[in-house]
Amino acid sequence: MEELDLYAYERALAGERRPFCGVDEAGRGPLAGPVCAAAVILPEDAVLPGLNDSKRLSAKKREELYDLICEQAISFGIAFAAVEEIETLNIKGATYLAMDRAIGELDPVPALALVDGNDKNSLSVPSLKVVKGDSLCASIAAASILAKVTRDRYMLELDARYPQYGFAAHKGYGTRAHYEALRQYGPSPVHRPSYLRKMH
């Protein structure tokens, strides 16, 4: 999709409810590490060549767009929910906690949040769920990039602390190498116990 379509689609969704932000997360599925969320308010004249869902972009392109988004956004917020919060609240609850924290960093306060997905959970501001929003709405796509890049950078820090697990390569996801490391070394303090219960 061209960037113009992304902006037109979200403007039609948001209508007169301005300012609006896009919200997305990274890290629901991994066996280790926090979940990260980002919220972004973009200006209508933002120039972000190649903007798309973070999962469709190379790591290099995400890094380039990360810098552009941070430079051009009217406001953005990035926040985590820790492993302990994932275990206490479950991953959905922790994801929305991280989203609320990210939205709380925005200035001005958004009148509406466009959120990727169709979960039932609610946020502290009025929200509209957009299925596949990270490939339909510019601000959600921008949020997906900020969340993904931030979490990947954090997993590199965890890799330095716990090198035996290979976090730099798989970012905590359940790859064969990750499962083999878990069998050899057992879980670390940054693994999610509830995600490891099905391990044989």
Beta strands, then each sheet from edge to edge (+ up, - down):
strand 1: 20-26
strand 2: 35-41
strand 3: 75-81
strand 4: 112-116
strand 5: 127-130
sheet 1: 3+ 2- 1+ 4+ 5+
end
